[in-house]
Amino acid sequence: MGSGLSVPPLHLNPQELSTQFIFWRKRLLVWYAENHRNLPWRKTPEPYSIWVSEVMLQQTQVKTVIAYHDRFLKRFPTIQSLARADQQDVLKLWEGLGYYSRARNFHKAAIQVCSRHSGQIPADWNAFRQLPGVGDYIASAVLSIAFNQPFAVVDGNVKRVISRLFAMNTPVNASRAHSVFQEPATALLDHDAPGIFNQAMMELGALICKPKKPLCTLCPLDACCVAFASGQVDVYPKRVKVPPVPLYPVVAGVVYHRGRMLITQRKPDGLLGGLWEFPGGKIQEGESPSDACVREIREETGVSARIVSHLCQVKHAYTHFKIQMQVFICHALSGAVRLNGPVDFRWITADDMDLYPFPGANHKFLGLLKNTEHTHYKTSPTGTKK
């Protein structure tokens, strides 16, 4: 393997830079051809399948996405079938994948593709970029991979590779990082095969140029990497220190009335928008979990309830915060519901739970609910609103 360059390649004159980048591209594309993973969305040039994969891959590991991608395409094989679907069906299929705004926006985008673009995914940057949920990353990925257009992808893997190649001091999580890393990514891009090159850059970051313990001796670009040549691979990429993620104590109440449980639907937008959940919320300072549960149920639904028992404790992490949830079994003193915050409600049985999309935190105790006998609350399933 080579010894590396003594100065960052971006400081070379244009002719030297062009020659160097041609060498890099050839090495990277040969490596990719021999080492890339056999992923389902790489087996088709169909823009819709590629778009589905790129939406799912945001903030989610590849191994998780594979099964979701296949199920999604089986249920919604075309952009037209997705556009015709009810949002609740889309959210239910997305259940467990997290970041539900991706699903809501993708559904909205499918509707717009069918209503404004005759069902054809636009290959024009401006038209595609204007669709709900389509940012620079999605636009660059889909247009390059599906339509062979010369737009460089900048994701976490690409930023890490470029940070080490050029020994860049810009933190990869800084607010200006995308624009800073976009310049070298665009300069590196192979215009003859932009989609394959983008995938090769992302694959290099995923398989070789890992965040910890990168496999530098197996890297096709080690002879070009400034961080490797200077023995400073562990210094890059640089990151801005972020404050610890806050932990919030919360409660949820499984409220029974005449054998059915009360669930409420969140507003269509925002965190977990459109999903169903058991009523609850944050515990106030100096408040006991049981008192908080009774208060939250009353404030959200107008239902007066009493605590029957403590079901379990659940911990769950979101992007910017964590929760520790105390879950209680409750008995409603009446079934009259007056919503304050949620947009809809249902009285359901355990058998009905599979019909509704729930957040991940609720899923952590749904199985316990199904397997726990509350015989004095049970009745025949109806799933109807009361």
Residue, then its C-alpha position, 0 to 999 in steps of 0.5 A: m500500500g502507498s505511503g500517503l500524500s504529504v499535503p491535503p489533495l485539495h491544495l494541489n493545483p487543478q491539473e494535479l488534483s484532476t489526475q489524483f481524483i481520476f486515480w482515486r475513482k478507479r481504485l474505489l470503483v474497482w474495490y466496490a465492484e468486488n466488495h459491495r453488499n448484495l442489497p435488494w435495492r441494488k438489484t433494480p434500477e426502479p426509481y421507486s424502490i431506490w427511493v423507498s430504500e433511501v427514505m428508510l436508510q436515513q437514521t436506520q441501519v441497513k440490516t434493519v431496513i432490508a426486511y422493512h423494504d421488502r415488506f413495504l414493496k410487497r404491500f405497496p409495489t408502485i408509487q400509485s399504490l402508495a398514493r392510494a393507501d390510507q396513512q394509517d396503513v402506511l404508518k402500521l407498516w412502518e411501525g418499529l422503524g421509527y422517525y415516522s415523519r419519514a413515512r408521512n412525508f413519503h406518503k404525501a410525496a407519492i400523492q403529489v407525484c401522482s397528482r402533479h407528475s402523472g405518476q412519474i417520479p421526476a428526474d429534475w432536481n428542482a421538481f424532485r427536491q420540492l416533494p415532501g420529505v425530500g432534502d439534499y441527501i434524498a435528492s442526490a441519492v435517488l437522482s444519481i442512483a436511479f437517473n445517473q445524474p451527477f449529484a454527490v451524496v453527503d451522509g455520515n459515512v461520506k463525511r467520515v471518509i472525506s474527513r479522513l482523506f483530507a484531514m478536515n478540521t470541520p466537525v462532522n456534526a457542526s451546523r455548517a458541515h453539510s455545505v463544507f463537505q459537499e465541496p470535496a464530495t462534488a469534486l470527487l464525484d465520478h460523472d460517468a457513473p455518479g450513482i455507483f460512485n456515491q454508493a461506493m463512497m457510502e459503502l467504503g464508510a460502512l465497511i472499511c472507514k468505520p467510526k471505530k477501528p477502521l480497516c485502513t490496511l484494506c482501504p483502496l484509498d489508503a495511499c491517498c489518505v492524509a489521516f492515514a499517512s500522518g498516523q492520525v486516523d483516530v483524530y478524525p472525524k472531529r465532532v462538536k461535543v453535545p450535552p447529555v441527552p435528557l431523561y424524562p420521567v413519564v407515565a402511561g395509563v392502560v384505562y379499562h372500561r367495560g372490558r375495553m382499553l382506551i387509546t388516543q391518536r396523536k396529532p397528524d404532525g410532529l413527534l410520532g404524529g398519527l400514531w395511537e398510544f395509551p394516554g399519559g405524559k410527563i411527571q411533574e416535580g414533586e408528583s408521584p407517578s400514580d398521581a401523574c397518571v390519573r392527572e394526565i388521563r383526566e387532562e387528555t381525555g376527560v376520563s376520571a380513573r383510579i389506579v388498579s396496579h403497576l404494570c411495568q417500567v419501560k425505558h425508551a430512547y428518542t433522538h434528542f431525549k430518553i424516557q423512563m415510563q411507569v405504566f399503570i393498569c387503571h379503571a375508568l369511573s365512566g366512559a365519557v371521553r372529552l379529548n384535549g390534545p389527541v385528535d381521536f380515540r378508541w375503546i379496544t380489546a387486546d385482540d384489536m391492538d394489532l390493527y393500530p400503529f403504536p410508538g416503540a415505547n408502547h410496543k415494549f409493554l403491548g406483549l405484556l398486556k396481551n399475556t396478562e389476564h385481567t379477566h374482570y375487565k374482559t368482554s367480547p371484542t368490538g374495537t368500536k368507539k364509545 
